Amino acid sequence: MLVAVITGLAVLAGLFLPLRWGVFGFLGAATLLYLGFFALLAARGFEGLPLSESLLLFEGSTVAYLAFNLQVAYRAFALPVLVLAAVFVLRQQRKTQ
């Protein structure tokens, strides 16, 4: 469900991203989407558990918990960035024709 929401936001970002920003705008949009995705994953806790119980699974290490969520976000972010790139490239092609 969360991947679908982030993918929808990627479509919107690809549609409304000013084309004059070019690659830097694309990278900025992808970075913001990734950080938002990571923040939502970290805030939800591990498998829906409260944060205090999630930290127990990681032996109380906040760094390990955040690193785990960074890895999960990285692995699940392929579809949103692909959709963002596809929309952005299609808009660029229409602009040049």
Secondary structure, DSSP 8 states (H G I E B T S, - for coil): -HHHHHHHHHHHHHHHS-GGGHHHHHHHHHHHHHHHHHHHHHHH-GGG--HHHHHHHTTT-HHHHHHHHHHHHHHHTHHHHHHHHHHHHHHHHHHH-
